[in-house]
Amino acid sequence: MIDWYFSHIVLIQSTLTTLLLALSVQVPLRAGVFSFAGVGCYGIGGYIAAIGMVHYGLSTATAILLAAVAGGVVAYALGLLIQRLTGLYLAMATVAFTLIISVLVVNGGDLTGGAAGLFGALGMLDTGHLLAVAAVVVAALTFTELGPLGRRVEAVREDPELASAMGINVARYRRATFAVSGVLGGLAGSMTVLLRSTVTPDDINFHLVVLALTIIIVGGSRSWIGALVGTVIFVWMPEMLAFVGEWEDVVYGVLVAAAAVYLPGGVTGAVVDGYRTYRRKRRETADSPPDAPPPQPAAAAVGGDS
């Protein structure tokens, strides 16, 4: 077991950081906000952590905390700026935000390292630290998915007008999802960079948007469990598909397309729907009256005609 852990430690750590990135997209989607601001904040967090350690000698914890706070503040400000946008227009605005971050760091001079990026930002992180952060995030998100708060978020997603009529401040909830998304993106970016010790503009390009979106499509967007399932699938898929060689990208595309068509709620959505169907059929079977016994044949007449 120990040998397996050390031979797969990079994949395990990548699973945990990618989970945070996926959650930065899943949280807004659960509230009906089609936003990729968390991906842009992934880049902001990564560069702030690297700049803090390389140029200013910050500690690992301070760099990560600063990256998370900066991601949350920037995402909240972005949410205020584009709060009137919805749907695809909102998604495109947040994708543009991510691409703008990439352009800014390329032209950041010595501060960001330009096109070459920054090197030597090695943080004191291990798998235990990542697990602790992921566990705290998952516990907090579980709280938001249950009880009255979870029902209010569902109302904001399903029918914003009805939610507003019920007294729910829809705009405030949407802005809050931007802030949470930014914090999660900043955490993911900073910890990824401090594990790798390097960051370049190519690390925060459009491919991260595609990765986060495919994870949510395949895993499911209604719960953090969907993000976890999708993350495990796509982080470990290259190892599982190593035997197909150059056909790996083809298999990858077929799996994503099949999930989008046949599993519109993702893997977790299919499991939940199957379980609900099973329970409904069991209740119907239990509530249905027992079958009536078959009618008994009439007794034969005794004696014959005289």
Secondary structure, 3 states (H helix, E strand, C coil): CHHHHHHCHHHHHHHHHHHHHHHHHHHHHHCCCCCCHHHHHHHHHHHHHHHHHHHHCCCHHHHHHHHHHHHHHHHHHHHHHCCCCCHHHHHHHHHHHHHHHHHHHHCCCCCCCHHHCEECCCCCCCHHHHHHHHHHHHHHHHHHHCHHHHHHHHHHHHCHHHHHHCCCCHHHHHHHHHHHHHHHHHHHHHHHHHHHCEECHHHHCHHHHHHHHHHHHHHCCCCHHHHHHHHHHHHHHHHHCHHHHHHHHHHHHHHHHHHHHHCCCHHHHHHHHHHHHHHHHHHHHHHCCCCCCCCCCCCCCCCCCC
